[in-house]
Amino acid sequence: MTIDGLLVSDRLFVDGRSIREDRRFLPRILSRPVTNVDPEVINSFQAHPGKTVRHYLCLEIWDWNGELVLSNFIRLQKSNSKLFVESSSFLLPPSKRQYYDLDKYAPTRMVRKTLQWFVQSAILGPLLMPFAVWMTWKTLSRPMSLMFEHRSHLREVMENPLHNYRAVQRIRELGTVNSWPVDFQKLDKEMHSKVIQQQMLDVLVSFLDHHGVDTSEITDRGNHILNNGVIVSGGMISAEGFAVGQGAQASVSKRGHRVANHT
């Protein structure tokens, strides 16, 4: 099965407090952690996962011109006769609407809007003049303030053996919304999520069947997972609320949707 727009990659997630002396991830104590490692490093942790470094297979779908990014992280670990399967989904939602305000104006209206801005500047300029000195000083002193903050941060890194080299929040994440500007985006997010889950379960069941492992329990659990929503695969329909036959009833409990950011 081919999934349009699907990107597959290997990721290593590392505890930022455990890499201070690990030059594979941190070349120098005062440097930033690397964002890429050699394939041999990834393969070593894939075969022998650690407590503070773990390998994940990332299935990522970009849609709506990058406004909607769904990431699914999968990790498998075998323990004696048990197989542990971890699947975590994260959504990077669309950007805030004010970032698209400029798109609201047609080229013919931009001339009028520009003139309006000039008029506003002419009126507000004299009123803001008393604050000009303070605003100028604040702008000029900003580099000096940043330099002191940087020195303080370097001192904290050198003196704290348990400094956390964690990833900070990205600009793209700061500019996201917690609602759906377009209802179709929510539906497409559910569609992509169900398709990935179905594909993952199909591959897992096929692999276990090939090795003579009973998959009846995982098939039942998979059907339970996929019963939230509607998905059509191979002529089979699984629905969120589905009833067939005389006197049949179906009830669906709706819950609030929470958007999780991809960090």
ABEGO torsion letter per residue (X at the ends): XBBBGBBBBBBBBBBAAAAAABAAABABAABBBBABBBAAAAAAAAABBBAABBBBBBBBBBBGGGABBBBBBBBBBBBEABBBBBBBBBBBBBBBAAAAAAAABBAAAAAAAAAAAAAAAAAAAAAAAAAAAAAAAAAAAAAAAAAAAAAAAAAAAAABAABBBBBBBBAAAAABBABBABAAAAAAAAAAAAAAAAAAAAAAAAAAAAAGBBAAAAAAAAAAAAABEBBBBGGBBBBABBBBEBGBBBBBBBBBBBBBBBX
